[in-house]
Amino acid sequence: MARNDQVVPIAEGDFIQSLGKGLAVIRAFSAERKSMTLSEVAAVTGISKPSARRIVLTLQSLGYMSNTDGAFRLLPKVLDLGYAYISSFELPEIAQPHLDALNEQLGEVCSLGVLDGSDVIYLGRSQSKRVMSTTIRIGSRIDPVATAVGRVLLADLPEDELTSFLEKHSFEAYTEHTVTEPGQVRARLAHIRERGWELADQEKELGVRTIAAPITDISGETVAAVNIATNYMRVPMDRLLDEFLTALLDTAARIRKDLADYR
């Protein structure tokens, strides 16, 4: 399966530790940690305070970070790093018109996600005019276990990789509906392999239902997943599993075809 989480081992002498530490500092910032002091950066990353100081000062001098009274924050220039990947990866560009068409047809939020390490990262998004309580943007990361899009991607993992993932994963109960037992997760993934799509009913957030289907390449391997998110009161289950599922599977098929034609 073509994924973005594959780590290629290299000789110790070829590894640039300063680069690795710099990327670790950037990744340490999140929606929960929008700003940090130097001591907090060092504590979160496990990097020594002197090294952390040199890194944040370097990032600041390059325009990737600001410092206001000792509180460091990332600046918009950091987005250039992500856009460099997206612009070199044809799938988001191929999928976006289809996400927009699906959004126009159903009036709901439609997204494209890939598995990146232990997270799902969104590479495409077509936003509904309706307000959703969950704020998901391109580049957002979410727990794959508690989401339809994530479980679709996990379902295609080789058995050894899936076992390793489940052994390391911290199963969080976001709501009373969240699946938190590894055995139950495995059963859901087996079901996905049989039927080719997945539903998550208020597992990540109360009131939010998501439904997802895989995007496969010409070899049949899952490279991404397309997802629809809606409010459970606005869209009853029977409509979700009829009209929405049909539209979702049609969209996934169109993206697969365009991806194959592109290559």
N, C-alpha and C positions, 0 to 999 in steps of 0.2 A: 504494500500500500504506500502511495506517495504521500508522505507527511512532512511536517516542518519541525518535528521534534527529534530527528535522528542526530545523534552526536557521533562524530567521527574521531576516533582516538588518534592522537598525534604524539610524536616524541616529546619528552619533557622539555628539551632544549628549544623546541619550536613554539612552545606556548608562551605568549606574551602576557605575563601576569598583570601588568599595568592596564592593558586593554580589557582583560577580564574583569578587573576590579572596577574600572570605569563604567562598564556596562552594568555591573551589579548595582552600582550607585544609582544609575538612571532607573533601573527596574525596581528599586526600593521605594520609589515614589508611586502613590496610587490615590484613588479616591478617598481612602481612609487616612493617607499620609500625604497630604497636599504640600505641606511644608515641614521641614525638620531642621533642627540645630545640627551642628557638626557632631556633637556627642551622640545624637539620635541616629544620624547617618552611620556612624561607626558601629553602634550597637545593633542596628537592623541588618547590616551587611556582614558583620563580623570582621571588618577591616580595621586595622589599627587607626587610632585617631590622627597621627601624623600623615599616614597614607591617604586617609579620607580627606584631610585638609587639602593636600596637593591635588587630589582628584576634583573636588568641588571648585577649587580656585581655577583649575584648568577649564572645566566646563563653563564656569562663569566667564572666563576670558574669551571663550569661543562662542558665547552667546546662547548656550544651551541652558543656563541656570542664572537665577538672580539671587541676591543676598540683601535682605532688608532687616537690619538690626539683628543679625545673626541667624535669621530664619531663611533657609535655602528653599527655593521653589524652581521647578522646571519651567522653561519658557517655550513658547510655541515652536521655536526652531527644532525642538526634539522631534516634532512630527515629521520633519524631513527624513528622518531615519526610517520611519514606518512607510512613508510614501514612496521611498526608494524601492522598497520591497514590492508594494502594491503595483507600482508602475512597471515593474519587471515581471509581474505575474499576470498572465492574460486572463485568468479565470474571473476575477472581479469585473473586468471590463466586459467580458462576454455575458456574465450573469446579470449585470445591472439593468439592461433594458427589460429583461424578463421579470426581475423583481418589481420594477416600476409598473409593468403591465398587470402583474398579480395584485399589487397594491391598489391599482385603479379598479380592478375587477371586484375585489372584496372589501376595499376600504379599511384594511388592517395592516399592521406592521409586518413587513417581509424582510428576511435577512439571509445572508450567506455566511456560514461559519466553517472554520477548519480547526483541526486538532493541533495545538501547539504545546508540546510538553504535556503538562497535566491540566491544561486549560483549553477551553474553546475560545478562539479569538474571532471576532466578526470582521470580515473583509468587505462586506456589501450590506446595504441597508436602504430600504424604501419606506419612509416614514408616513404613517397614517396621519390624517388631519385630526383624528381623535386623540385625546390625551391619555397616555398610558402611564401608570404609576412607576413602572420600571424604566429607568433611563439607560438605554443601550445605544452606543455609538460605534461607528467603525473604529476598530482598535480595542474595544471593550473586551475584557476577559471574564469568563464565567465558569462555574463548576460544571463539568460535563455530565456528572452522574445524575444531577437533579433536573436536567433539561432534556427535551426531546432531541434537539439538534446535537447535543453532546452524546447521548446514548446511540444515536444513529452512527456517529463517528467511531465510538468505542466498539460497536458491534463488528466492525471490520478489522479490528486489531488481531494479529496472530495470537494464539493462545498464550505463549510465553510472555508476550508484552502485556496482554490483558491481565494475566495473573500478577505480574510485577506491579502494574498500575493499581490494582485493587488492594494489594498488600500494603502499598505505601499511602493510599488515599485516606484522607480524614473525612469520614462520612458525617456530614452536618445535616441536622434536621431543621431545614429552613421553615417548614410548616408541618402540621400534623399529617400531611399527605406525602411527605418526602420519603422516598425509598432509601433506607439506610443500612440494609443488610446485604453483604456481598452476594449471598445466595440468591436473593431477590433480584439484584442487579443482573446477575448472570442469566436468570430466567427471562428477564425483560430483553436482554440482548439477543438471546436465542429466538425470541418471538419476532424481533426486528428482522433477523436473517430470514425468517420464514415469510413474513408479509411485506417487507420492504419499506416500512415507515414506522414512526413512533409518535405517541401522544404523551404529554406530561400535563396532568390536570392539577394545577395549583400546587405543584411541588416546590418551585423556587419562590413563588410569591402568591399569597392568597388572592383569588380573583382572576388570576392569569392562567390561561390555557395555551399551550404551544403544541404545534404539530409539525413534524419534520420528515424529510425524505432525503436519501443520499444522492449525491452527484458522482457518477462513476466515470472513469476514463475508458479508453477503447479496450483495455484489458479486463474491465469489469471491477477494478479496484476503486474503493471509495476515496475521493480526493477532497470532498467538501460535502456540506449538507445545506439544503434550503429550508427555511423555517417560517411559519406564520404564528404570530402571537395575538391573542384576542382576549376580551373580557368574558368570563363565563356567564354573566348575566345577559350580555348582549347577543352572544352566539350560543344557542343550546347545543348539547352534545350531538343530537341527530343531524343538525345542519352542519356541524363541524366534520362529522364523519361521512357526510354525503357531498355537499357542494364544495366545502373547503378542501377535503382530501382529494377529490377529483381534480380540482384546480391545481393543487400542490403537486400531485404526481405528473400532471401534464406539463407544468412548468419545469420540473426536474428533468423530464424527458427532452424538452426543448433545449435546455442548457447543455445536457449531455450531447445532443446532436450538434449544436454549434461548437462545442469544445472539440468534438471529433473532427468536424469540418475544418476548424482552424488549424489543427495539427496535421 
